[in-house]
Amino acid sequence: RSSDLQHPDLPFPEITKMLGAEWSRLQPPDKQRYLDEAEREKQQYMKELREYQQSEAFKMCSEKIQEKKIKKEEMGVSSVNTLLNGHHTDGDSLSDALSAFDVPIFTEEFLDQNKVREAELRRLRKINTEFEEQNAILQKHTESINTAF
């Protein structure tokens, strides 16, 4: 951290190299002090994690995550299409589709939904481009017909 303060303009990889070099120069007893502290913190973390995993809060959170996974599987891609197309088919509820996006970002579920959404957007852009090309061809055709009269 002292490297951050001494060189605030350096990119992270450079700071990492400097810290690695400092670590290499440390004597074994000095290194052991840091390693012991890291081990103590790891043990404290593991203890707190076990306590949390046995708590009611963890159980409730796990149940919510499981419910969302089940709901996501039930909804499938059709809910994403509902949002992207602006209409829904029988059996789809717009509120159900919107709830599919009530997911914390950077979770596996969020990333999966984002992939599906991006794939659907690419498909729709491709279709839109094809329609625009057909429209341009038809426009030229109608212009040529109008000039013929």
Summary of the structure (lengths in Angstrom):
residues: 149
radius of gyration: 28.4
end to end distance: 80.4
largest distance: 96.7
contacts: 308
relative contact order: 0.05
helix: 82%
strand: 0%
